[in-house]
């Protein structure tokens, strides 16, 4: 019989060897979802088709367009966990909730709007598996195809990151960030909305991590098509980068005695069959 393990123990890396073997080399694909009923089926097909060892953790963040009904209707999968927030809390909040359920060796963030292609997963994981990297960012094409405002905003955030932290990266605001889960588990995250990206980037740099990069494909969409990031999120990202440059590490690095909890109220959860057996 498989040993029992809780999500909180998993995020701290306290996994018995029999279970740890299952999750070694596995990537936990975290999918924050909010009002994406039109894209959900295609997205899940694309993620399932990616030829990497993975689990999928979907957190619906208070959708009202039928996304929840679609998720409830999905048949159980061995590698899919579904969680519903009681109300809309933001992308960063959804990621933080998902981390409490993740067990893979790596964590990858996947937006639900089909701007990013899961066929890039093998390239994103290669530096972690073959070169010993701890963090990999996917770099989007250096073209203003996402709209000049978003393009220049991303450029500014990258410039500010390199100025404040000496990171030497080319795309701070990319969604495709892959990080060893054990490393994320050491961070006390505060984000609620899109400031997840600058918060994690800032903290990785403060922890002395070198961010590896690989080129990825990108199919941008507009606000009319459902893009949710706004001007105010850009200002918050700038403040986040500045704030964490000077905030003492002791205020956001987990101590050994910290016990992570699911940080936001959850109204429904459907664990993968493997997690159900070991819960």
N, C-alpha and C positions, 0 to 999 in steps of 0.2 A: 504494500500500500504506500502511495506517495506521501512524503512528509507534509505536514500542514505548514502554511506560511501566510501571514497577513500582508495586505498591501503596504502597511507601514514598515513591516520588517523587510519587505522587498526593496523599498526605496533606500533603506539604510544598508543594503547589501547583505543582510542576515539571511541568506538563502541556503538551505541544506544542499550538500553536494549533488544528490540525485536530481534536484530541481535545477540547480545552477548549471548542470551540464546541458539541460534543455535550453536555457536562455543564453548560454555563451555564444557570442557572435550574432545574436538576434538583435534586430532594431525594433524598438517600440515606436511605431508611427502614430504620432498624436495629431488628431484631426479636430480642431475647434470648428463647430458648425453653428451658423446662425442664419436662418431663412435661406437655405440653399436647396430647396426641394427640387428645383429644375436641374441642378448639377449632381445631385447625390448619387444617382445610379451610375453615371459615367465615371465619377470619381472613384467609387468603390471598385468598379471593374478595373480601372487603371492601377489602383494600388494592389489589388489581388494579383494582377498580371505581372507585376514587377518581380523578377526572379531573385529575390533576396530572402533570407530567413527573417521573418518579421511577425509581429503582432500588431493589431490595429486597435487604437483606443479612440473612440469618438465621444466627444462631449458636446451635447446640444445645449446651447447657451440661451434657452428661452425662445426658441423659434415659434412663429405664429402662422407660418405659410404652408403647413402640411409636412414639414421636415420631420417632426416628431412622429407623426403617424406612419410615415415611411420607415423610420428607424424601428418602431415597434413591430412593424410587419415583417422585418427581415428574419429569415430563418436563423437559428443558432449556428454560429461558426466556431471552429476550434480556436481561431486566432483573433476573434473580434470581441471587444468589450464596449458596451454602450452605456453612457451615463447622461442623465438629464439634470441640468441645473434647475432649481425651482423658479428662478427668474433670470433675466439677462444681466450678466455680471461683467462681460467683456472677454476679449480674446485671451488676454494674459491670465485672467481668472480661470478660464477653461483649461488652459495649459497646466496651471498649477493643480487643478483638480485631477487632470489626467495623470500627472506624475505620481500621484498616490496609488495608481493602479498599474503603473509600468513595471515590467520585470526584465526587459531586454538589457543587453550590455550597453547598447547605444540608444539615444533618443533622437528622433527626427521630427521636425515640425512640418506639417503638411496643411497648407490652406485649402479650403473647400471649394474655391471658386474656379478651379481648373487653369489658373495662371501658371502653375508649376506642374511639371510633368514627372510622374513617378518613374518613368523610364530612366531618369537620371540617378536613381538610388544606387546602382552599382558603382558609378563613378564617385558619388559622395562618400560611400563607405570604404573605398579602396585605400585612402590615406590612413584611415583608422586601423584597417586590418593588415596592411602590408608595410606601412611606414611608421607605425607607432604613434600617430597623431592622437590627440585627445579631443580636438575640435576641428570641424570642417564647415566652411561656409560655401554655398553655391553662388557664383558670381554671374549675374545677369548680363546680357549683351550691353555694351556701353553705347546705347542708342536711345534717343528720346521717344521711343515708340510707346511708352506708357503715358505720354503727355509731358509737356515741358515742365509743368509745375512739379509733378512727382519726380521726374528725372533730376531736376535741379535740387529738390529737397533731399533726395537720397545722396546726391553728391555732397551737399553741405554736411549731412550727418556723418558721412565717411571721412570728410576732411576734418571735422571736429574730433572724431574718434582718434584719428591718427595724430592730431595735434595734442590732444590731452593724454593719450595713452601710448603713443609710439607703436600702434598696432601694425601698421604697414599693410592694411587690407584695402580692398577695392569696392566692397559693397556691404556696408554695415547693415542696411535695412532689408537685405534679402530674407525671405521667409525660410529658405532652405538652410537651416542650421542643424548640424548633427554633433551631438556632444555625448561623451561617455556619461552614463546615468550616475555613476558614482561621484562624478564631478558636480553635476547639477544637485545631487543630494547634499552637498556641503554648503549650498547657498540658501539663505533665507530670502525667498522671493517676495516682492511686494506688489508686483504689477497687477493691474486690472484690465487695461485695454492694450493698445498697440505698443506701449512702452516696454513690453516684454523684451523686444529686440535690443534696444539700447541698454536696458538693465543687465541682461545676460552678457552682452558684449563687454560692458564696463567691468563687471565682476570677474569675468574670465581674464581680462587684461590685468586687473588688480591682483589676481591669483598667479600671475606670471605665465599664463598659458599662451602659446604661439598658435595663432589661428591659421590652419591650412585652407587653401582655396582651390576650387575646381570650377571650370565653366559649366553653365547649365543653360537650358533653353527657357524661354519665357514668352508667354502669350498674354499680354496685359489686357485688362478690361477697364471700362470707364465707370464713373459714378452712376451713370444712367443704366449701365449693365449690372449694377449691384455692388460696386467697390465701396467699402464702408469707411476707409480711413479719411480723416478730415484735417483741415488746417490746424485745428487745436491739437491734434495728435502730434503734429510736427513740432510745435512749441514744447509739448510735454516731453518729446524725445530729446530735444536739446537740453532741457532742464535736467532730465534723468542722467544724461552723460556727464553734465557738469557736477551734479550732486554726488554721484557715486565716485567721482574722481577724488573727492576729499573726505567722504564719510569713512570713519574708522572701520577697518575690517571686522573688529570685534562686534559691531552692530549688525552684521549680516552674514557672518560665517557661523554655521551650525556647530554647536559643541557636541561632544560624544553623547551627552545625556539627553539631547533634544529628541523628541518623538514626533515626527511629522504626522499631521492629521489631514483628512480631506478638508480643505480650507473654506469651502462654500457649501451651502445647503443643497442637497441632492434629493430629487423627488423620485428617481427611477434609476435602476442600474441593472444591466444584463451582462454578467461576466461571461467570458469565453468558457467553453466547456472544461478546458484544462485548469483554469483558475477556480471554477466551481468545484472541481474534484479535490483541489488542494486547500480550499478555504476552510 
